[in-house]
Amino acid sequence: MKAALSLFGVLCVTAAIVTPAQAQNRPWCAFYDGRFGGATNCGFSTYEQCLATISGVGGSCGPNTMYVPPSGRHRRQRAYPY
């Protein structure tokens, strides 16, 4: 009985700590070539990241048509970061 209760407690604590996974919807997508239709990965923040990922594998990069930028205030960056 103690073991079952301990296991239940561990499961409850684990469930409380673990956060749900969120889909990464970023502005750039990789469209991989494939014999059976290929695949798509829209998890890239920059065009360069996408190009580096498909290099050697084959495919192309393009904008994510489903991307919605986060709302909120945008901070202006200084010309000199120091």
PDB file of N, CA, C and O in Angstrom:
ATOM      1  N   MET A   1       0.823  -1.191   0.000  1.00  0.00           N
ATOM      2  CA  MET A   1       0.000   0.000   0.000  1.00  0.00           C
ATOM      3  C   MET A   1       0.870   1.260   0.000  1.00  0.00           C
ATOM      4  O   MET A   1       0.574   2.236  -0.689  1.00  0.00           O
ATOM      5  N   LYS A   2       1.966   1.217   0.799  1.00  0.00           N
ATOM      6  CA  LYS A   2       2.867   2.363   0.846  1.00  0.00           C
ATOM      7  C   LYS A   2       3.488   2.632  -0.515  1.00  0.00           C
ATOM      8  O   LYS A   2       3.632   3.786  -0.918  1.00  0.00           O
ATOM      9  N   ALA A   3       3.857   1.565  -1.225  1.00  0.00           N
ATOM     10  CA  ALA A   3       4.479   1.721  -2.541  1.00  0.00           C
ATOM     11  C   ALA A   3       3.507   2.364  -3.526  1.00  0.00           C
ATOM     12  O   ALA A   3       3.893   3.237  -4.303  1.00  0.00           O
ATOM     13  N   ALA A   4       2.254   1.934  -3.496  1.00  0.00           N
ATOM     14  CA  ALA A   4       1.251   2.498  -4.402  1.00  0.00           C
ATOM     15  C   ALA A   4       1.012   3.970  -4.083  1.00  0.00           C
ATOM     16  O   ALA A   4       0.860   4.788  -4.991  1.00  0.00           O
ATOM     17  N   LEU A   5       0.980   4.303  -2.815  1.00  0.00           N
ATOM     18  CA  LEU A   5       0.775   5.690  -2.415  1.00  0.00           C
ATOM     19  C   LEU A   5       1.969   6.553  -2.800  1.00  0.00           C
ATOM     20  O   LEU A   5       1.802   7.690  -3.240  1.00  0.00           O
ATOM     21  N   SER A   6       3.163   6.016  -2.636  1.00  0.00           N
ATOM     22  CA  SER A   6       4.381   6.750  -3.025  1.00  0.00           C
ATOM     23  C   SER A   6       4.414   6.980  -4.525  1.00  0.00           C
ATOM     24  O   SER A   6       4.739   8.074  -4.987  1.00  0.00           O
ATOM     25  N   LEU A   7       4.076   5.945  -5.284  1.00  0.00           N
ATOM     26  CA  LEU A   7       4.041   6.075  -6.736  1.00  0.00           C
ATOM     27  C   LEU A   7       3.011   7.113  -7.162  1.00  0.00           C
ATOM     28  O   LEU A   7       3.279   7.912  -8.060  1.00  0.00           O
ATOM     29  N   PHE A   8       1.863   7.115  -6.546  1.00  0.00           N
ATOM     30  CA  PHE A   8       0.829   8.110  -6.854  1.00  0.00           C
ATOM     31  C   PHE A   8       1.336   9.522  -6.554  1.00  0.00           C
ATOM     32  O   PHE A   8       1.082  10.444  -7.329  1.00  0.00           O
ATOM     33  N   GLY A   9       2.040   9.698  -5.451  1.00  0.00           N
ATOM     34  CA  GLY A   9       2.598  11.002  -5.095  1.00  0.00           C
ATOM     35  C   GLY A   9       3.628  11.476  -6.102  1.00  0.00           C
ATOM     36  O   GLY A   9       3.641  12.648  -6.478  1.00  0.00           O
ATOM     37  N   VAL A  10       4.498  10.562  -6.545  1.00  0.00           N
ATOM     38  CA  VAL A  10       5.510  10.910  -7.550  1.00  0.00           C
ATOM     39  C   VAL A  10       4.835  11.304  -8.861  1.00  0.00           C
ATOM     40  O   VAL A  10       5.248  12.273  -9.499  1.00  0.00           O
ATOM     41  N   LEU A  11       3.823  10.579  -9.262  1.00  0.00           N
ATOM     42  CA  LEU A  11       3.104  10.908 -10.498  1.00  0.00           C
ATOM     43  C   LEU A  11       2.419  12.272 -10.413  1.00  0.00           C
ATOM     44  O   LEU A  11       2.410  13.025 -11.386  1.00  0.00           O
ATOM     45  N   CYS A  12       1.849  12.587  -9.257  1.00  0.00           N
ATOM     46  CA  CYS A  12       1.194  13.889  -9.088  1.00  0.00           C
ATOM     47  C   CYS A  12       2.200  15.028  -9.163  1.00  0.00           C
ATOM     48  O   CYS A  12       1.941  16.049  -9.801  1.00  0.00           O
ATOM     49  N   VAL A  13       3.340  14.857  -8.519  1.00  0.00           N
ATOM     50  CA  VAL A  13       4.373  15.898  -8.543  1.00  0.00           C
ATOM     51  C   VAL A  13       4.907  16.067  -9.953  1.00  0.00           C
ATOM     52  O   VAL A  13       5.098  17.195 -10.407  1.00  0.00           O
ATOM     53  N   THR A  14       5.152  14.967 -10.655  1.00  0.00           N
ATOM     54  CA  THR A  14       5.648  15.028 -12.025  1.00  0.00           C
ATOM     55  C   THR A  14       4.644  15.738 -12.938  1.00  0.00           C
ATOM     56  O   THR A  14       5.034  16.562 -13.765  1.00  0.00           O
ATOM     57  N   ALA A  15       3.382  15.430 -12.795  1.00  0.00           N
ATOM     58  CA  ALA A  15       2.351  16.061 -13.628  1.00  0.00           C
ATOM     59  C   ALA A  15       2.263  17.561 -13.353  1.00  0.00           C
ATOM     60  O   ALA A  15       1.974  18.339 -14.262  1.00  0.00           O
ATOM     61  N   ALA A  16       2.507  17.969 -12.121  1.00  0.00           N
ATOM     62  CA  ALA A  16       2.434  19.384 -11.777  1.00  0.00           C
ATOM     63  C   ALA A  16       3.631  20.158 -12.298  1.00  0.00           C
ATOM     64  O   ALA A  16       3.513  21.343 -12.612  1.00  0.00           O
ATOM     65  N   ILE A  17       4.778  19.510 -12.394  1.00  0.00           N
ATOM     66  CA  ILE A  17       6.010  20.193 -12.808  1.00  0.00           C
ATOM     67  C   ILE A  17       6.124  20.294 -14.324  1.00  0.00           C
ATOM     68  O   ILE A  17       6.553  21.322 -14.849  1.00  0.00           O
ATOM     69  N   VAL A  18       5.748  19.248 -15.017  1.00  0.00           N
ATOM     70  CA  VAL A  18       5.922  19.183 -16.463  1.00  0.00           C
ATOM     71  C   VAL A  18       5.008  20.196 -17.139  1.00  0.00           C
ATOM     72  O   VAL A  18       3.818  20.271 -16.835  1.00  0.00           O
ATOM     73  N   THR A  19       5.575  20.978 -18.061  1.00  0.00           N
ATOM     74  CA  THR A  19       4.769  21.932 -18.826  1.00  0.00           C
ATOM     75  C   THR A  19       4.447  21.321 -20.186  1.00  0.00           C
ATOM     76  O   THR A  19       5.259  20.574 -20.731  1.00  0.00           O
ATOM     77  N   PRO A  20       3.298  21.622 -20.732  1.00  0.00           N
ATOM     78  CA  PRO A  20       2.934  21.044 -22.024  1.00  0.00           C
ATOM     79  C   PRO A  20       3.809  21.594 -23.145  1.00  0.00           C
ATOM     80  O   PRO A  20       4.240  22.747 -23.101  1.00  0.00           O
ATOM     81  N   ALA A  21       4.064  20.770 -24.133  1.00  0.00           N
ATOM     82  CA  ALA A  21       4.859  21.183 -25.286  1.00  0.00           C
ATOM     83  C   ALA A  21       4.057  22.160 -26.131  1.00  0.00           C
ATOM     84  O   ALA A  21       2.837  22.046 -26.251  1.00  0.00           O
ATOM     85  N   GLN A  22       4.759  23.114 -26.709  1.00  0.00           N
ATOM     86  CA  GLN A  22       4.100  24.081 -27.579  1.00  0.00           C
ATOM     87  C   GLN A  22       4.693  23.958 -28.975  1.00  0.00           C
ATOM     88  O   GLN A  22       5.898  23.769 -29.140  1.00  0.00           O
ATOM     89  N   ALA A  23       3.843  24.065 -29.954  1.00  0.00           N
ATOM     90  CA  ALA A  23       4.318  24.005 -31.329  1.00  0.00           C
ATOM     91  C   ALA A  23       5.140  25.251 -31.634  1.00  0.00           C
ATOM     92  O   ALA A  23       4.800  26.366 -31.239  1.00  0.00           O
ATOM     93  N   GLN A  24       6.224  25.019 -32.347  1.00  0.00           N
ATOM     94  CA  GLN A  24       7.059  26.152 -32.721  1.00  0.00           C
ATOM     95  C   GLN A  24       6.635  26.635 -34.096  1.00  0.00           C
ATOM     96  O   GLN A  24       6.869  25.967 -35.103  1.00  0.00           O
ATOM     97  N   ASN A  25       6.032  27.762 -34.125  1.00  0.00           N
ATOM     98  CA  ASN A  25       5.583  28.364 -35.374  1.00  0.00           C
ATOM     99  C   ASN A  25       6.480  29.564 -35.635  1.00  0.00           C
ATOM    100  O   ASN A  25       6.319  30.617 -35.019  1.00  0.00           O
ATOM    101  N   ARG A  26       7.403  29.402 -36.531  1.00  0.00           N
ATOM    102  CA  ARG A  26       8.390  30.429 -36.821  1.00  0.00           C
ATOM    103  C   ARG A  26       8.191  30.951 -38.243  1.00  0.00           C
ATOM    104  O   ARG A  26       7.431  30.367 -39.015  1.00  0.00           O
ATOM    105  N   PRO A  27       8.874  32.056 -38.596  1.00  0.00           N
ATOM    106  CA  PRO A  27       8.623  32.697 -39.898  1.00  0.00           C
ATOM    107  C   PRO A  27       9.151  31.958 -41.131  1.00  0.00           C
ATOM    108  O   PRO A  27       8.741  32.287 -42.244  1.00  0.00           O
ATOM    109  N   TRP A  28      10.052  30.962 -40.977  1.00  0.00           N
ATOM    110  CA  TRP A  28      10.618  30.296 -42.157  1.00  0.00           C
ATOM    111  C   TRP A  28      10.389  28.791 -42.113  1.00  0.00           C
ATOM    112  O   TRP A  28      10.465  28.167 -41.054  1.00  0.00           O
ATOM    113  N   CYS A  29      10.107  28.221 -43.279  1.00  0.00           N
ATOM    114  CA  CYS A  29       9.855  26.785 -43.401  1.00  0.00           C
ATOM    115  C   CYS A  29      10.865  26.145 -44.353  1.00  0.00           C
ATOM    116  O   CYS A  29      11.308  26.757 -45.325  1.00  0.00           O
ATOM    117  N   ALA A  30      11.214  24.898 -44.044  1.00  0.00           N
ATOM    118  CA  ALA A  30      12.016  24.074 -44.945  1.00  0.00           C
ATOM    119  C   ALA A  30      11.072  23.074 -45.604  1.00  0.00           C
ATOM    120  O   ALA A  30      10.300  22.392 -44.931  1.00  0.00           O
ATOM    121  N   PHE A  31      11.146  23.001 -46.904  1.00  0.00           N
ATOM    122  CA  PHE A  31      10.341  22.060 -47.670  1.00  0.00           C
ATOM    123  C   PHE A  31      11.296  21.023 -48.247  1.00  0.00           C
ATOM    124  O   PHE A  31      12.031  21.298 -49.195  1.00  0.00           O
ATOM    125  N   TYR A  32      11.276  19.817 -47.659  1.00  0.00           N
ATOM    126  CA  TYR A  32      12.216  18.781 -48.041  1.00  0.00           C
ATOM    127  C   TYR A  32      11.709  18.022 -49.255  1.00  0.00           C
ATOM    128  O   TYR A  32      10.515  17.751 -49.383  1.00  0.00           O
ATOM    129  N   ASP A  33      12.648  17.678 -50.153  1.00  0.00           N
ATOM    130  CA  ASP A  33      12.317  16.858 -51.307  1.00  0.00           C
ATOM    131  C   ASP A  33      12.262  15.408 -50.859  1.00  0.00           C
ATOM    132  O   ASP A  33      13.015  14.992 -49.978  1.00  0.00           O
ATOM    133  N   GLY A  34      11.393  14.662 -51.453  1.00  0.00           N
ATOM    134  CA  GLY A  34      11.301  13.245 -51.107  1.00  0.00           C
ATOM    135  C   GLY A  34      10.570  12.464 -52.160  1.00  0.00           C
ATOM    136  O   GLY A  34       9.793  13.015 -52.940  1.00  0.00           O
ATOM    137  N   ARG A  35      10.825  11.167 -52.178  1.00  0.00           N
ATOM    138  CA  ARG A  35      10.167  10.309 -53.165  1.00  0.00           C
ATOM    139  C   ARG A  35       8.673  10.206 -52.911  1.00  0.00           C
ATOM    140  O   ARG A  35       7.893   9.992 -53.840  1.00  0.00           O
ATOM    141  N   PHE A  36       8.274  10.357 -51.657  1.00  0.00           N
ATOM    142  CA  PHE A  36       6.870  10.154 -51.314  1.00  0.00           C
ATOM    143  C   PHE A  36       6.182  11.443 -50.884  1.00  0.00           C
ATOM    144  O   PHE A  36       5.289  11.415 -50.037  1.00  0.00           O
ATOM    145  N   GLY A  37       6.583  12.555 -51.451  1.00  0.00           N
ATOM    146  CA  GLY A  37       5.922  13.816 -51.169  1.00  0.00           C
ATOM    147  C   GLY A  37       6.698  14.754 -50.280  1.00  0.00           C
ATOM    148  O   GLY A  37       6.331  15.924 -50.163  1.00  0.00           O
ATOM    149  N   GLY A  38       7.753  14.290 -49.653  1.00  0.00           N
ATOM    150  CA  GLY A  38       8.579  15.170 -48.840  1.00  0.00           C
ATOM    151  C   GLY A  38       7.939  15.521 -47.512  1.00  0.00           C
ATOM    152  O   GLY A  38       6.947  14.922 -47.097  1.00  0.00           O
ATOM    153  N   ALA A  39       8.535  16.515 -46.852  1.00  0.00           N
ATOM    154  CA  ALA A  39       8.069  16.941 -45.534  1.00  0.00           C
ATOM    155  C   ALA A  39       8.287  18.434 -45.386  1.00  0.00           C
ATOM    156  O   ALA A  39       8.977  19.053 -46.195  1.00  0.00           O
ATOM    157  N   THR A  40       7.702  19.005 -44.360  1.00  0.00           N
ATOM    158  CA  THR A  40       7.818  20.433 -44.076  1.00  0.00           C
ATOM    159  C   THR A  40       8.191  20.630 -42.620  1.00  0.00           C
ATOM    160  O   THR A  40       7.682  19.937 -41.739  1.00  0.00           O
ATOM    161  N   ASN A  41       9.095  21.593 -42.367  1.00  0.00           N
ATOM    162  CA  ASN A  41       9.476  21.951 -41.008  1.00  0.00           C
ATOM    163  C   ASN A  41       9.442  23.472 -40.916  1.00  0.00           C
ATOM    164  O   ASN A  41      10.253  24.145 -41.553  1.00  0.00           O
ATOM    165  N   CYS A  42       8.524  24.020 -40.139  1.00  0.00           N
ATOM    166  CA  CYS A  42       8.384  25.474 -40.000  1.00  0.00           C
ATOM    167  C   CYS A  42       8.905  25.942 -38.638  1.00  0.00           C
ATOM    168  O   CYS A  42       8.215  26.676 -37.930  1.00  0.00           O
ATOM    169  N   GLY A  43      10.102  25.526 -38.274  1.00  0.00           N
ATOM    170  CA  GLY A  43      10.661  25.872 -36.979  1.00  0.00           C
ATOM    171  C   GLY A  43      11.905  26.720 -37.071  1.00  0.00           C
ATOM    172  O   GLY A  43      12.785  26.592 -36.219  1.00  0.00           O
ATOM    173  N   PHE A  44      12.021  27.587 -38.074  1.00  0.00           N
ATOM    174  CA  PHE A  44      13.238  28.373 -38.268  1.00  0.00           C
ATOM    175  C   PHE A  44      12.979  29.865 -38.081  1.00  0.00           C
ATOM    176  O   PHE A  44      12.033  30.428 -38.633  1.00  0.00           O
ATOM    177  N   SER A  45      13.845  30.486 -37.291  1.00  0.00           N
ATOM    178  CA  SER A  45      13.717  31.919 -37.025  1.00  0.00           C
ATOM    179  C   SER A  45      14.291  32.764 -38.149  1.00  0.00           C
ATOM    180  O   SER A  45      13.811  33.869 -38.404  1.00  0.00           O
ATOM    181  N   THR A  46      15.323  32.249 -38.830  1.00  0.00           N
ATOM    182  CA  THR A  46      15.952  33.017 -39.904  1.00  0.00           C
ATOM    183  C   THR A  46      16.042  32.166 -41.167  1.00  0.00           C
ATOM    184  O   THR A  46      15.987  30.937 -41.125  1.00  0.00           O
ATOM    185  N   TYR A  47      16.180  32.849 -42.266  1.00  0.00           N
ATOM    186  CA  TYR A  47      16.337  32.187 -43.556  1.00  0.00           C
ATOM    187  C   TYR A  47      17.642  31.396 -43.586  1.00  0.00           C
ATOM    188  O   TYR A  47      17.701  30.308 -44.160  1.00  0.00           O
ATOM    189  N   GLU A  48      18.691  31.948 -42.965  1.00  0.00           N
ATOM    190  CA  GLU A  48      19.991  31.292 -42.934  1.00  0.00           C
ATOM    191  C   GLU A  48      19.921  29.962 -42.181  1.00  0.00           C
ATOM    192  O   GLU A  48      20.554  28.990 -42.593  1.00  0.00           O
ATOM    193  N   GLN A  49      19.158  29.906 -41.079  1.00  0.00           N
ATOM    194  CA  GLN A  49      18.986  28.648 -40.343  1.00  0.00           C
ATOM    195  C   GLN A  49      18.347  27.596 -41.237  1.00  0.00           C
ATOM    196  O   GLN A  49      18.758  26.436 -41.241  1.00  0.00           O
ATOM    197  N   CYS A  50      17.363  28.002 -41.973  1.00  0.00           N
ATOM    198  CA  CYS A  50      16.674  27.085 -42.871  1.00  0.00           C
ATOM    199  C   CYS A  50      17.619  26.562 -43.951  1.00  0.00           C
ATOM    200  O   CYS A  50      17.651  25.362 -44.221  1.00  0.00           O
ATOM    201  N   LEU A  51      18.390  27.460 -44.569  1.00  0.00           N
ATOM    202  CA  LEU A  51      19.327  27.046 -45.609  1.00  0.00           C
ATOM    203  C   LEU A  51      20.377  26.081 -45.081  1.00  0.00           C
ATOM    204  O   LEU A  51      20.728  25.112 -45.753  1.00  0.00           O
ATOM    205  N   ALA A  52      20.883  26.346 -43.866  1.00  0.00           N
ATOM    206  CA  ALA A  52      21.888  25.460 -43.280  1.00  0.00           C
ATOM    207  C   ALA A  52      21.311  24.072 -43.031  1.00  0.00           C
ATOM    208  O   ALA A  52      22.023  23.075 -43.155  1.00  0.00           O
ATOM    209  N   THR A  53      20.047  23.998 -42.685  1.00  0.00           N
ATOM    210  CA  THR A  53      19.424  22.714 -42.390  1.00  0.00           C
ATOM    211  C   THR A  53      19.214  21.874 -43.642  1.00  0.00           C
ATOM    212  O   THR A  53      19.408  20.659 -43.612  1.00  0.00           O
ATOM    213  N   ILE A  54      18.823  22.502 -44.732  1.00  0.00           N
ATOM    214  CA  ILE A  54      18.550  21.723 -45.938  1.00  0.00           C
ATOM    215  C   ILE A  54      19.794  21.467 -46.774  1.00  0.00           C
ATOM    216  O   ILE A  54      19.738  20.679 -47.719  1.00  0.00           O
ATOM    217  N   SER A  55      20.923  22.111 -46.457  1.00  0.00           N
ATOM    218  CA  SER A  55      22.121  21.902 -47.262  1.00  0.00           C
ATOM    219  C   SER A  55      22.567  20.450 -47.152  1.00  0.00           C
ATOM    220  O   SER A  55      22.709  19.914 -46.053  1.00  0.00           O
ATOM    221  N   GLY A  56      22.782  19.835 -48.276  1.00  0.00           N
ATOM    222  CA  GLY A  56      23.193  18.443 -48.319  1.00  0.00           C
ATOM    223  C   GLY A  56      22.047  17.455 -48.286  1.00  0.00           C
ATOM    224  O   GLY A  56      22.222  16.300 -48.674  1.00  0.00           O
ATOM    225  N   VAL A  57      20.891  17.873 -47.839  1.00  0.00           N
ATOM    226  CA  VAL A  57      19.745  16.978 -47.747  1.00  0.00           C
ATOM    227  C   VAL A  57      18.825  17.161 -48.950  1.00  0.00           C
ATOM    228  O   VAL A  57      18.215  16.209 -49.438  1.00  0.00           O
ATOM    229  N   GLY A  58      18.740  18.390 -49.409  1.00  0.00           N
ATOM    230  CA  GLY A  58      17.849  18.715 -50.510  1.00  0.00           C
ATOM    231  C   GLY A  58      16.577  19.358 -49.999  1.00  0.00           C
ATOM    232  O   GLY A  58      16.088  19.032 -48.918  1.00  0.00           O
ATOM    233  N   GLY A  59      16.068  20.247 -50.765  1.00  0.00           N
ATOM    234  CA  GLY A  59      14.836  20.932 -50.393  1.00  0.00           C
ATOM    235  C   GLY A  59      14.941  22.404 -50.696  1.00  0.00           C
ATOM    236  O   GLY A  59      15.855  22.851 -51.389  1.00  0.00           O
ATOM    237  N   SER A  60      13.996  23.151 -50.170  1.00  0.00           N
ATOM    238  CA  SER A  60      13.985  24.594 -50.377  1.00  0.00           C
ATOM    239  C   SER A  60      13.425  25.273 -49.135  1.00  0.00           C
ATOM    240  O   SER A  60      12.792  24.634 -48.293  1.00  0.00           O
ATOM    241  N   CYS A  61      13.665  26.571 -49.034  1.00  0.00           N
ATOM    242  CA  CYS A  61      13.166  27.362 -47.913  1.00  0.00           C
ATOM    243  C   CYS A  61      12.190  28.403 -48.430  1.00  0.00           C
ATOM    244  O   CYS A  61      12.329  28.905 -49.546  1.00  0.00           O
ATOM    245  N   GLY A  62      11.209  28.717 -47.612  1.00  0.00           N
ATOM    246  CA  GLY A  62      10.245  29.730 -47.983  1.00  0.00           C
ATOM    247  C   GLY A  62       9.558  30.276 -46.754  1.00  0.00           C
ATOM    248  O   GLY A  62       9.648  29.693 -45.674  1.00  0.00           O
ATOM    249  N   PRO A  63       8.869  31.399 -46.912  1.00  0.00           N
ATOM    250  CA  PRO A  63       8.180  31.984 -45.761  1.00  0.00           C
ATOM    251  C   PRO A  63       7.028  31.106 -45.281  1.00  0.00           C
ATOM    252  O   PRO A  63       6.382  30.415 -46.069  1.00  0.00           O
ATOM    253  N   ASN A  64       6.789  31.146 -43.996  1.00  0.00           N
ATOM    254  CA  ASN A  64       5.688  30.414 -43.381  1.00  0.00           C
ATOM    255  C   ASN A  64       4.430  31.268 -43.514  1.00  0.00           C
ATOM    256  O   ASN A  64       4.332  32.335 -42.908  1.00  0.00           O
ATOM    257  N   THR A  65       3.486  30.806 -44.294  1.00  0.00           N
ATOM    258  CA  THR A  65       2.264  31.586 -44.532  1.00  0.00           C
ATOM    259  C   THR A  65       1.335  31.583 -43.326  1.00  0.00           C
ATOM    260  O   THR A  65       0.410  32.392 -43.257  1.00  0.00           O
ATOM    261  N   MET A  66       1.573  30.678 -42.369  1.00  0.00           N
ATOM    262  CA  MET A  66       0.727  30.585 -41.179  1.00  0.00           C
ATOM    263  C   MET A  66       1.329  31.320 -39.978  1.00  0.00           C
ATOM    264  O   MET A  66       0.745  31.309 -38.895  1.00  0.00           O
ATOM    265  N   TYR A  67       2.492  31.959 -40.160  1.00  0.00           N
ATOM    266  CA  TYR A  67       3.185  32.608 -39.050  1.00  0.00           C
ATOM    267  C   TYR A  67       2.456  33.881 -38.635  1.00  0.00           C
ATOM    268  O   TYR A  67       2.098  34.710 -39.471  1.00  0.00           O
ATOM    269  N   VAL A  68       2.243  34.019 -37.332  1.00  0.00           N
ATOM    270  CA  VAL A  68       1.656  35.221 -36.753  1.00  0.00           C
ATOM    271  C   VAL A  68       2.654  35.747 -35.722  1.00  0.00           C
ATOM    272  O   VAL A  68       2.899  35.077 -34.719  1.00  0.00           O
ATOM    273  N   PRO A  69       3.236  36.929 -35.945  1.00  0.00           N
ATOM    274  CA  PRO A  69       4.216  37.453 -34.993  1.00  0.00           C
ATOM    275  C   PRO A  69       3.585  37.669 -33.622  1.00  0.00           C
ATOM    276  O   PRO A  69       2.393  37.956 -33.520  1.00  0.00           O
ATOM    277  N   PRO A  70       4.388  37.529 -32.566  1.00  0.00           N
ATOM    278  CA  PRO A  70       3.843  37.747 -31.227  1.00  0.00           C
ATOM    279  C   PRO A  70       3.378  39.188 -31.050  1.00  0.00           C
ATOM    280  O   PRO A  70       4.002  40.125 -31.547  1.00  0.00           O
ATOM    281  N   SER A  71       2.280  39.339 -30.338  1.00  0.00           N
ATOM    282  CA  SER A  71       1.762  40.691 -30.113  1.00  0.00           C
ATOM    283  C   SER A  71       2.478  41.307 -28.923  1.00  0.00           C
ATOM    284  O   SER A  71       3.128  40.611 -28.142  1.00  0.00           O
ATOM    285  N   GLY A  72       2.351  42.586 -28.800  1.00  0.00           N
ATOM    286  CA  GLY A  72       2.978  43.274 -27.683  1.00  0.00           C
ATOM    287  C   GLY A  72       3.861  44.401 -28.172  1.00  0.00           C
ATOM    288  O   GLY A  72       4.007  44.643 -29.370  1.00  0.00           O
ATOM    289  N   ARG A  73       4.434  45.066 -27.219  1.00  0.00           N
ATOM    290  CA  ARG A  73       5.304  46.190 -27.563  1.00  0.00           C
ATOM    291  C   ARG A  73       6.631  45.671 -28.074  1.00  0.00           C
ATOM    292  O   ARG A  73       7.168  44.683 -27.574  1.00  0.00           O
ATOM    293  N   HIS A  74       7.139  46.346 -29.063  1.00  0.00           N
ATOM    294  CA  HIS A  74       8.448  46.010 -29.604  1.00  0.00           C
ATOM    295  C   HIS A  74       9.435  47.066 -29.131  1.00  0.00           C
ATOM    296  O   HIS A  74       9.200  48.268 -29.256  1.00  0.00           O
ATOM    297  N   ARG A  75      10.531  46.589 -28.592  1.00  0.00           N
ATOM    298  CA  ARG A  75      11.549  47.518 -28.115  1.00  0.00           C
ATOM    299  C   ARG A  75      12.430  47.927 -29.271  1.00  0.00           C
ATOM    300  O   ARG A  75      12.819  47.102 -30.097  1.00  0.00           O
ATOM    301  N   ARG A  76      12.735  49.183 -29.322  1.00  0.00           N
ATOM    302  CA  ARG A  76      13.627  49.688 -30.340  1.00  0.00           C
ATOM    303  C   ARG A  76      15.061  49.399 -29.928  1.00  0.00           C
ATOM    304  O   ARG A  76      15.440  49.645 -28.783  1.00  0.00           O
ATOM    305  N   GLN A  77      15.855  48.881 -30.848  1.00  0.00           N
ATOM    306  CA  GLN A  77      17.233  48.582 -30.518  1.00  0.00           C
ATOM    307  C   GLN A  77      18.116  49.804 -30.745  1.00  0.00           C
ATOM    308  O   GLN A  77      17.900  50.593 -31.666  1.00  0.00           O
ATOM    309  N   ARG A  78      19.096  49.932 -29.895  1.00  0.00           N
ATOM    310  CA  ARG A  78      20.029  51.043 -30.020  1.00  0.00           C
ATOM    311  C   ARG A  78      21.004  50.774 -31.156  1.00  0.00           C
ATOM    312  O   ARG A  78      21.289  49.622 -31.481  1.00  0.00           O
ATOM    313  N   ALA A  79      21.508  51.836 -31.751  1.00  0.00           N
ATOM    314  CA  ALA A  79      22.488  51.698 -32.812  1.00  0.00           C
ATOM    315  C   ALA A  79      23.789  51.112 -32.276  1.00  0.00           C
ATOM    316  O   ALA A  79      24.476  50.364 -32.971  1.00  0.00           O
ATOM    317  N   TYR A  80      24.122  51.461 -31.025  1.00  0.00           N
ATOM    318  CA  TYR A  80      25.328  50.945 -30.399  1.00  0.00           C
ATOM    319  C   TYR A  80      24.924  50.170 -29.153  1.00  0.00           C
ATOM    320  O   TYR A  80      24.422  50.763 -28.198  1.00  0.00           O
ATOM    321  N   PRO A  81      25.135  48.841 -29.143  1.00  0.00           N
ATOM    322  CA  PRO A  81      24.656  48.031 -28.023  1.00  0.00           C
ATOM    323  C   PRO A  81      25.407  48.181 -26.721  1.00  0.00           C
ATOM    324  O   PRO A  81      24.980  47.606 -25.720  1.00  0.00           O
ATOM    325  N   TYR A  82      26.499  48.918 -26.676  1.00  0.00           N
ATOM    326  CA  TYR A  82      27.261  49.037 -25.417  1.00  0.00           C
ATOM    327  C   TYR A  82      26.831  50.204 -24.596  1.00  0.00           C
ATOM    328  O   TYR A  82      27.376  50.434 -23.516  1.00  0.00           O
TER     329      TYR A  82
END
